[in-house]
């Protein structure tokens, strides 16, 4: 009986050591992966979470079930020189097959989300334009100050935000904002003047992690909610 007790105690101790080693190895791999992604793609505030237990058997088989990437914020430069800030970027990479030397890998698929707050969306718009929630999914309230016939006028419009293909046929998506209707109050030409400020396109997917694409969006109380995805994505090791 005493021998059995000793064997059980030794088994518990060894099991605890193995679990501790596995968790240490997983944490080490997560830190190194975060550092490489941060360095190679110029991101900041990167965190990585490797799912599954035990980690060591996954690593030895070069097959990770799921790797989550979290980035506090991403600043995306648009072609016109403006910057759009994406916050709370989260991407889940599934079916990650590691290279033989662990220098990188390929994920079978990915899905995630990010947010563009209305303050950041306003900063990305033209001067004198304010963007807010439009009261329903897919709607924005855009307020603009315009010069018309020597007067400064302020107009608010309800706009539809949508995702369209970028021009040129090279892939990528553009966030498009278009006013549903512009109150003209009988002033000829006022609509075109207002739309020059309230209607705009923004390309915001070029600063996302490599291979991740913008697949959908809607407007919510907190801002523009982005849906992300991708297949066969290359990952830093």
N, C-alpha and C positions, 0 to 999 in steps of 0.2 A: 504493500500500500504506500509505504514511504517512497519507494522507487518510482511508482506511478506519479506521485505528487511532484517529485523532483522533475520528472520528464515533462509534466504539464507546465510547471513553472518555467522550465527552459524553453519550451515551445512558445509560451506567451511572450517571454522576453525576446526571443529571436523574431517572432512575428511582429512585435512592436518595432524592433530595429529595422526590419525589412520595410515596414510601412513608412517609418520615418525616412529611410533612405529613398524610397520611391517618391515621397512628397518633396524631399529636398531636390531630387533630380528634376522633378516636374517644375518646381519653382525656378531652378537654375535655367532650364530650357526656356521657360516663359520670359525670363529677364533677358536672356541672350537674343531671343527672337524679337522682342520689343526693341532692343537696341539696334538691331540690324534694320528692321523696318523703318525706325526713326531716322537712322543715318542715310539709308538709301533713297528714301522718298521725301526727306526734308520735313517730316511731321514732328509734332511736339505733343507731350502728354500722352504717349502711347502706352497702352496696357494690353497684355496678352493673357488669355486663360485657356489652358489645354484641358479638355474634358476627358473623362474616362479614368478607370483604375483597374489594374495598375498601369502607370505610365511607362515603366521600363519595358514591359512586354510589347506595348504599342511601338515604342521607339525601336526596339530590336527588330520588329517586323516591318519597320519603315511605313507604318500606316496609322495615322491619327484620326480618330473618328470625327472630332470637331475641335476647331480652334477659334476662339472668339477674339476679335480685335476691337479695342475701344480707344478712341481718340478724343481728347477733350475739345479740340477745335481745329478747324482747317480753314485757312484763308485761300480763296480761289481768285486768281487774277483773271479778269474778263478782257476780251480783245480791245475794249475802249479804254483800258487803263484803270478801271474801277476794281474794287475788291469786294467780294462777297464772303461773309464769314458763316461757316457751317459749324454748329455745335452739337455735342452729344452723338458723335458718329459711332455707330456700332455695326459690326459686320461679323456674321457667323460663317466660317469656312468649314464645309463638310467634305468628308472623304479626302483627307490630306495625305498624299503619298510623298514621302520624303525621298530625296536623292540618296544615292549610295553612300556619299560622304557627308550627308547631313548639311550640305551647303545651301539647300533650298528645297523646294517641293512644289507640287501642283495640287490644287483643290478642285474636286469634281464640281462643286457648286458653291455659291455664296448668296446670302441674303442679309439685308440689314436696313438701317434707317438713320436719318439725320434730321436736324431741325435748322431752319433759317428763321430766326426771330424777326418780328416786325421791325424792331429797331435796326437790325442788320439789313433787312430788306429795304428799309428807308434809306440807310446809308449807301446802298448800292444803286438807288434810283437817282434821278437828276436833282440838282439843287432846287429847293422849293417844293419838293414832293414828299408827302407823308403817306405811308402804307399801314393799314390796320386790317383787322378781321372784318370780313364783309357780311357776317351774320349767318353764313351757311357754308358747308364744305364746298371748296372750289371757288369761293367768292372772296374778293378783297374790297376794301374801301380805300380808294386812292384820292387824296386831296392835293390839289396843286394850285399854286399862285401863278397867274399868267398876266402878261402885259397885253392889253387890247385897246386900241384906239386911244392911247395915252392914259389909260386907267389900269390899275392893278386889281385884278379880279381873283377871287378864290372860288374854286369849284370842287365839289366832292362827287365822285362817281362810284357806282358799284361795278366792279370789273370781274371778269372770269380769268382764272389762272389755269393754264394748261401746259402740257408737255408735248413739244413738237420736235421733229427731226431737224438736226442742224443742216444748214445748206451745204452743198458741195458733194453730197453722197459719200462722205468719209466716216459716217457713224457719229455717235454723240447725240445729245439732246439739248434742247433750249427751253428754258422756262419763259412762257409767253403770257403777258398780261394785257388784256384788251377790255376797254370800257364797254359795258353792255349798252349804255345810252348816255349821251352828254346833254345836260340841260342847256339849251341855247338861249332861251328867253327872247326869241325872235331876232337875235343879233346875227346877221349874215357873217359867216366865216369863223364864228366863235368855236364851233365844234372842232375844226381842224387845228386851231391854236391850242385848245385844251388837250386834244389827243397827242399832240407832239410831246407833251409831258407825262400824261397819264398812261399812255400805251408804250410798253417797252419789252424788249427781249433780253434775257440774260443767260449766258452759257456758264454753268456752275459745276459741270462734271469733270473738268479737266484736272482738278486738284485732288480727286479721289484716289484712294490706294489703287495700285496698278491692277487693271482688269475689272475693277468694280464699276458698274454702270448705273446711271440713274434710270429707273424703270417706271416710276410713278410718283405722283404728288397730290396733295390736297391741302387746303387751308384749315387750320384749327384755331382754337383760342390762343395758343402760345406762339403760333407762327406757321410757316410753310413746312409741312411734314413731308419729308422725302422718303421714298422707298427705293432701296438699292438691290442689285442682284448681279449675277454673273455666272459663267461656267468655264471650266478649265483655266483656272487662274494661277499664275505663277506667284509663289510666295518666297520671301527671303528666308534663309535657313535660320 
